[in-house]
Amino acid sequence: MLISGGHALIVLVRGASEFTIFGESTSGSPGECLDKIARELQISEMKEFLDVHPGAAVEQLASR
């Protein structure tokens, strides 16, 4: 998987010039998606995540 700024690709790489693109996004970044999830779950209202970036809070919760 290649994630760079606002772009993301899901790619199977077999070599420097041999790869297959399975999916891509140029309009929304993975981080933007995590921020939306955090807003929907109201993570910013949880005391333990008051000073944590929304995407990082989702990652911390997912690792539990």
N, CA, C and O atoms as a Tinker XYZ file with bonds, in Angstrom:
   256  protein
     1  N      0.848000   -1.160000    0.000000    73     2
     2  CA     0.000000    0.000000    0.000000    64     1     3
     3  C      0.897000    1.227000    0.000000    63     2     4     5
     4  O      1.885000    1.283000    0.731000    81     3
     5  N      0.551000    2.200000   -0.815000    73     3     6
     6  CA     1.279000    3.463000   -0.871000    64     5     7
     7  C      0.347000    4.567000   -0.403000    63     6     8     9
     8  O     -0.726000    4.765000   -0.973000    81     7
     9  N      0.754000    5.281000    0.628000    73     7    10
    10  CA    -0.039000    6.397000    1.129000    64     9    11
    11  C      0.867000    7.613000    1.179000    63    10    12    13
    12  O      1.888000    7.605000    1.866000    81    11
    13  N      0.489000    8.675000    0.442000    73    11    14
    14  CA     1.321000    9.864000    0.372000    64    13    15
    15  C      0.424000   11.090000    0.323000    63    14    16    17
    16  O     -0.214000   11.358000   -0.695000    81    15
    17  N      0.374000   11.825000    1.408000    73    15    18
    18  CA    -0.451000   13.026000    1.431000    64    17    19
    19  C     -1.910000   12.709000    1.197000    63    18    20    21
    20  O     -2.497000   11.906000    1.923000    81    19
    21  N     -2.502000   13.328000    0.196000    73    19    22
    22  CA    -3.908000   13.116000   -0.103000    64    21    23
    23  C     -4.178000   11.954000   -1.025000    63    22    24    25
    24  O     -5.330000   11.705000   -1.379000    81    23
    25  N     -3.137000   11.229000   -1.427000    73    23    26
    26  CA    -3.310000   10.124000   -2.367000    64    25    27
    27  C     -3.055000    8.792000   -1.675000    63    26    28    29
    28  O     -2.248000    8.710000   -0.750000    81    27
    29  N     -3.739000    7.763000   -2.124000    73    27    30
    30  CA    -3.516000    6.425000   -1.584000    64    29    31
    31  C     -3.715000    5.414000   -2.707000    63    30    32    33
    32  O     -4.636000    5.541000   -3.514000    81    31
    33  N     -2.852000    4.419000   -2.750000    73    31    34
    34  CA    -2.953000    3.338000   -3.723000    64    33    35
    35  C     -2.885000    2.008000   -2.996000    63    34    36    37
    36  O     -2.119000    1.854000   -2.045000    81    35
    37  N     -3.679000    1.051000   -3.438000    73    35    38
    38  CA    -3.526000   -0.328000   -2.986000    64    37    39
    39  C     -2.945000   -1.065000   -4.177000    63    38    40    41
    40  O     -3.612000   -1.250000   -5.195000    81    39
    41  N     -1.684000   -1.487000   -4.038000    73    39    42
    42  CA    -0.928000   -2.030000   -5.167000    64    41    43
    43  C     -0.211000   -3.308000   -4.757000    63    42    44    45
    44  O      0.350000   -3.390000   -3.665000    81    43
    45  N     -0.232000   -4.304000   -5.639000    73    43    46
    46  CA     0.591000   -5.499000   -5.474000    64    45    47
    47  C      1.834000   -5.285000   -6.324000    63    46    48    49
    48  O      1.742000   -5.160000   -7.545000    81    47
    49  N      3.006000   -5.242000   -5.676000    73    47    50
    50  CA     4.260000   -4.987000   -6.382000    64    49    51
    51  C      5.051000   -6.276000   -6.481000    63    50    52    53
    52  O      5.357000   -6.916000   -5.474000    81    51
    53  N      5.377000   -6.644000   -7.708000    73    51    54
    54  CA     6.184000   -7.839000   -7.947000    64    53    55
    55  C      7.623000   -7.472000   -8.295000    63    54    56    57
    56  O      8.534000   -8.286000   -8.144000    81    55
    57  N      7.817000   -6.250000   -8.756000    73    55    58
    58  CA     9.141000   -5.774000   -9.125000    64    57    59
    59  C      9.064000   -4.289000   -9.442000    63    58    60    61
    60  O      7.988000   -3.693000   -9.392000    81    59
    61  N     10.215000   -3.689000   -9.772000    73    59    62
    62  CA    10.282000   -2.245000  -10.011000    64    61    63
    63  C      9.331000   -1.788000  -11.113000    63    62    64    65
    64  O      8.800000   -0.680000  -11.040000    81    63
    65  N      9.107000   -2.609000  -12.122000    73    63    66
    66  CA     8.210000   -2.225000  -13.214000    64    65    67
    67  C      7.053000   -3.211000  -13.387000    63    66    68    69
    68  O      6.376000   -3.205000  -14.416000    81    67
    69  N      6.832000   -4.045000  -12.390000    73    67    70
    70  CA     5.758000   -5.036000  -12.465000    64    69    71
    71  C      4.849000   -4.894000  -11.242000    63    70    72    73
    72  O      5.194000   -5.330000  -10.143000    81    71
    73  N      3.696000   -4.283000  -11.450000    73    71    74
    74  CA     2.771000   -4.060000  -10.348000    64    73    75
    75  C      1.334000   -4.026000  -10.862000    63    74    76    77
    76  O      1.084000   -3.787000  -12.043000    81    75
    77  N      0.400000   -4.270000   -9.947000    73    75    78
    78  CA    -1.023000   -4.237000  -10.261000    64    77    79
    79  C     -1.709000   -3.299000   -9.281000    63    78    80    81
    80  O     -1.593000   -3.466000   -8.067000    81    79
    81  N     -2.425000   -2.310000   -9.811000    73    79    82
    82  CA    -3.166000   -1.373000   -8.968000    64    81    83
    83  C     -4.565000   -1.933000   -8.744000    63    82    84    85
    84  O     -5.304000   -2.176000   -9.698000    81    83
    85  N     -4.922000   -2.134000   -7.484000    73    83    86
    86  CA    -6.244000   -2.650000   -7.132000    64    85    87
    87  C     -7.225000   -1.534000   -6.796000    63    86    88    89
    88  O     -8.432000   -1.700000   -6.967000    81    87
    89  N     -6.726000   -0.410000   -6.325000    73    87    90
    90  CA    -7.601000    0.705000   -5.983000    64    89    91
    91  C     -6.792000    1.951000   -5.732000    63    90    92    93
    92  O     -5.614000    1.873000   -5.383000    81    91
    93  N     -7.419000    3.110000   -5.908000    73    91    94
    94  CA    -6.722000    4.366000   -5.664000    64    93    95
    95  C     -7.706000    5.452000   -5.270000    63    94    96    97
    96  O     -8.898000    5.376000   -5.565000    81    95
    97  N     -7.184000    6.454000   -4.601000    73    95    98
    98  CA    -7.980000    7.602000   -4.192000    64    97    99
    99  C     -7.164000    8.857000   -4.428000    63    98   100   101
   100  O     -6.006000    8.937000   -4.018000    81    99
   101  N     -7.760000    9.832000   -5.084000    73    99   102
   102  CA    -7.076000   11.109000   -5.285000    64   101   103
   103  C     -7.870000   12.259000   -4.678000    63   102   104   105
   104  O     -7.398000   13.396000   -4.653000    81   103
   105  N     -9.077000   11.968000   -4.186000    73   103   106
   106  CA    -9.910000   13.050000   -3.667000    64   105   107
   107  C     -9.962000   13.101000   -2.142000    63   106   108   109
   108  O    -10.183000   14.170000   -1.573000    81   107
   109  N     -9.764000   11.986000   -1.481000    73   107   110
   110  CA    -9.820000   11.967000   -0.022000    64   109   111
   111  C     -8.699000   11.115000    0.535000    63   110   112   113
   112  O     -8.420000   10.025000    0.035000    81   111
   113  N     -8.066000   11.618000    1.563000    73   111   114
   114  CA    -6.938000   10.885000    2.144000    64   113   115
   115  C     -7.425000    9.904000    3.202000    63   114   116   117
   116  O     -8.508000   10.083000    3.758000    81   115
   117  N     -6.637000    8.867000    3.487000    73   115   118
   118  CA    -6.991000    7.944000    4.571000    64   117   119
   119  C     -7.136000    8.661000    5.915000    63   118   120   121
   120  O     -7.999000    8.308000    6.719000    81   119
   121  N     -6.300000    9.659000    6.153000    73   119   122
   122  CA    -6.386000   10.421000    7.399000    64   121   123
   123  C     -7.701000   11.166000    7.532000    63   122   124   125
   124  O     -8.265000   11.259000    8.622000    81   123
   125  N     -8.186000   11.696000    6.420000    73   123   126
   126  CA    -9.476000   12.390000    6.417000    64   125   127
   127  C    -10.598000   11.430000    6.801000    63   126   128   129
   128  O    -11.523000   11.802000    7.523000    81   127
   129  N    -10.511000   10.219000    6.323000    73   127   130
   130  CA   -11.502000    9.188000    6.658000    64   129   131
   131  C    -11.475000    8.891000    8.155000    63   130   132   133
   132  O    -12.527000    8.785000    8.786000    81   131
   133  N    -10.277000    8.755000    8.727000    73   131   134
   134  CA   -10.160000    8.491000   10.166000    64   133   135
   135  C    -10.726000    9.642000   10.989000    63   134   136   137
   136  O    -11.356000    9.420000   12.023000    81   135
   137  N    -10.501000   10.879000   10.528000    73   135   138
   138  CA   -11.051000   12.038000   11.232000    64   137   139
   139  C    -12.579000   11.997000   11.242000    63   138   140   141
   140  O    -13.206000   12.324000   12.250000    81   139
   141  N    -13.175000   11.592000   10.115000    73   139   142
   142  CA   -14.639000   11.498000   10.040000    64   141   143
   143  C    -15.171000   10.408000   10.967000    63   142   144   145
   144  O    -16.212000   10.577000   11.602000    81   143
   145  N    -14.455000    9.299000   11.040000    73   143   146
   146  CA   -14.849000    8.221000   11.951000    64   145   147
   147  C    -14.806000    8.717000   13.392000    63   146   148   149
   148  O    -15.719000    8.450000   14.174000    81   147
   149  N    -13.737000    9.443000   13.740000    73   147   150
   150  CA   -13.593000    9.971000   15.101000    64   149   151
   151  C    -14.738000   10.919000   15.444000    63   150   152   153
   152  O    -15.268000   10.881000   16.554000    81   151
   153  N    -15.120000   11.767000   14.492000    73   151   154
   154  CA   -16.243000   12.684000   14.744000    64   153   155
   155  C    -17.545000   11.914000   14.960000    63   154   156   157
   156  O    -18.318000   12.226000   15.865000    81   155
   157  N    -17.777000   10.905000   14.119000    73   155   158
   158  CA   -19.012000   10.116000   14.229000    64   157   159
   159  C    -19.089000    9.388000   15.577000    63   158   160   161
   160  O    -20.162000    9.278000   16.169000    81   159
   161  N    -17.942000    8.891000   16.054000    73   159   162
   162  CA   -17.894000    8.173000   17.331000    64   161   163
   163  C    -17.778000    9.113000   18.530000    63   162   164   165
   164  O    -17.778000    8.663000   19.676000    81   163
   165  N    -17.679000   10.418000   18.268000    73   163   166
   166  CA   -17.552000   11.446000   19.306000    64   165   167
   167  C    -16.360000   11.186000   20.224000    63   166   168   169
   168  O    -16.448000   11.345000   21.441000    81   167
   169  N    -15.258000   10.786000   19.622000    73   167   170
   170  CA   -14.047000   10.473000   20.385000    64   169   171
   171  C    -13.487000   11.712000   21.079000    63   170   172   173
   172  O    -12.904000   11.605000   22.158000    81   171
   173  N    -13.656000   12.883000   20.472000    73   171   174
   174  CA   -13.104000   14.105000   21.073000    64   173   175
   175  C    -13.744000   14.438000   22.416000    63   174   176   177
   176  O    -13.200000   15.241000   23.174000    81   175
   177  N    -14.886000   13.837000   22.719000    73   175   178
   178  CA   -15.547000   14.074000   24.003000    64   177   179
   179  C    -15.041000   13.148000   25.107000    63   178   180   181
   180  O    -15.402000   13.323000   26.271000    81   179
   181  N    -14.208000   12.166000   24.756000    73   179   182
   182  CA   -13.649000   11.250000   25.754000    64   181   183
   183  C    -12.460000   11.921000   26.431000    63   182   184   185
   184  O    -11.566000   12.433000   25.757000    81   183
   185  N    -12.448000   11.919000   27.756000    73   183   186
   186  CA   -11.408000   12.614000   28.517000    64   185   187
   187  C     -9.997000   12.190000   28.128000    63   186   188   189
   188  O     -9.101000   13.031000   28.057000    81   187
   189  N     -9.787000   10.908000   27.877000    73   187   190
   190  CA    -8.439000   10.423000   27.584000    64   189   191
   191  C     -7.920000   10.883000   26.222000    63   190   192   193
   192  O     -6.731000   10.738000   25.939000    81   191
   193  N     -8.793000   11.436000   25.372000    73   191   194
   194  CA    -8.380000   11.854000   24.034000    64   193   195
   195  C     -8.552000   13.350000   23.790000    63   194   196   197
   196  O     -8.600000   13.783000   22.638000    81   195
   197  N     -8.645000   14.147000   24.853000    73   195   198
   198  CA    -8.851000   15.586000   24.697000    64   197   199
   199  C     -7.725000   16.257000   23.924000    63   198   200   201
   200  O     -7.988000   17.169000   23.139000    81   199
   201  N     -6.482000   15.837000   24.120000    73   199   202
   202  CA    -5.339000   16.470000   23.460000    64   201   203
   203  C     -4.720000   15.577000   22.389000    63   202   204   205
   204  O     -3.549000   15.743000   22.046000    81   203
   205  N     -5.493000   14.633000   21.862000    73   203   206
   206  CA    -4.986000   13.682000   20.871000    64   205   207
   207  C     -5.662000   13.957000   19.531000    63   206   208   209
   208  O     -6.871000   14.183000   19.473000    81   207
   209  N     -4.873000   13.939000   18.449000    73   207   210
   210  CA    -5.426000   14.116000   17.104000    64   209   211
   211  C     -6.467000   13.023000   16.848000    63   210   212   213
   212  O     -6.251000   11.875000   17.234000    81   211
   213  N     -7.582000   13.353000   16.210000    73   211   214
   214  CA    -8.656000   12.374000   16.016000    64   213   215
   215  C     -8.213000   11.068000   15.352000    63   214   216   217
   216  O     -8.622000    9.990000   15.783000    81   215
   217  N     -7.394000   11.151000   14.320000    73   215   218
   218  CA    -6.920000    9.938000   13.657000    64   217   219
   219  C     -6.089000    9.066000   14.582000    63   218   220   221
   220  O     -6.205000    7.840000   14.565000    81   219
   221  N     -5.247000    9.704000   15.390000    73   219   222
   222  CA    -4.421000    8.964000   16.347000    64   221   223
   223  C     -5.290000    8.313000   17.421000    63   222   224   225
   224  O     -4.992000    7.210000   17.879000    81   223
   225  N     -6.360000    8.992000   17.820000    73   223   226
   226  CA    -7.268000    8.426000   18.823000    64   225   227
   227  C     -7.964000    7.177000   18.284000    63   226   228   229
   228  O     -8.116000    6.192000   19.007000    81   227
   229  N     -8.389000    7.214000   17.018000    73   227   230
   230  CA    -9.014000    6.036000   16.400000    64   229   231
   231  C     -8.023000    4.880000   16.379000    63   230   232   233
   232  O     -8.384000    3.743000   16.684000    81   231
   233  N     -6.777000    5.168000   16.021000    73   231   234
   234  CA    -5.742000    4.127000   15.983000    64   233   235
   235  C     -5.523000    3.522000   17.367000    63   234   236   237
   236  O     -5.404000    2.304000   17.500000    81   235
   237  N     -5.469000    4.364000   18.392000    73   235   238
   238  CA    -5.268000    3.866000   19.758000    64   237   239
   239  C     -6.436000    2.987000   20.201000    63   238   240   241
   240  O     -6.231000    1.939000   20.813000    81   239
   241  N     -7.647000    3.411000   19.895000    73   239   242
   242  CA    -8.821000    2.611000   20.259000    64   241   243
   243  C     -8.846000    1.285000   19.501000    63   242   244   245
   244  O     -9.218000    0.255000   20.064000    81   243
   245  N     -8.456000    1.308000   18.245000    73   243   246
   246  CA    -8.465000    0.088000   17.427000    64   245   247
   247  C     -7.444000   -0.929000   17.907000    63   246   248   249
   248  O     -7.623000   -2.130000   17.705000    81   247
   249  N     -6.373000   -0.460000   18.543000    73   247   250
   250  CA    -5.318000   -1.381000   18.984000    64   249   251
   251  C     -5.670000   -2.085000   20.294000    63   250   252   253
   252  O     -4.945000   -2.981000   20.728000    81   251
   253  N     -6.753000   -1.695000   20.915000    73   251   254
   254  CA    -7.158000   -2.306000   22.193000    64   253   255
   255  C     -7.806000   -3.651000   21.983000    63   254   256
   256  O     -8.206000   -4.301000   22.949000    81   255
